[in-house]
């Protein structure tokens, strides 16, 4: 991919810029695609379900309320995302299995890591607007991520 978030923002200052210290974890550092969303707290049942379905180049934005208490994605779910054609996953929360995720052709940004598993009850909401880091992510909007940050359109 040839874009940079810096050049995109310079060309269109109406883009939203995430103001959180999200770290790169996947082998694909630069990724873009249409937004899908999940809002959940310490429960990755919906994350597993969605990433095991066709991604068609989309980016899953997970609002885990910034919790680092348990991981919302590990290597098995991330591998399913690759197999199902997802471009990336942005997590306002923690992941686990970071060494294995680093080898996957998937963009992954998260606040940090925690080896603790999350609940698997499926609690939360899918394809609803979520907001973190001063950005409102709307399903169907576009997101770009690279070494310098994350940008999103304001949606439809």
Buried (B, 14 or more C-beta within 10 A) or exposed (E): EEBBBEEBBEEEEEBBBBEBEBEBBBBBBBBBBBBBBBBBBBBBBBBBBBBBEEBEEBBBBBBBEBBBEBBBBBBEBBBBBBEBEBBBBBBBBBBBBBEEBBEBEBBBBBBBBBEEEBEEEBBBEBBEBBEBBEBEBBBEBBBBBBEEBBBBBEBE
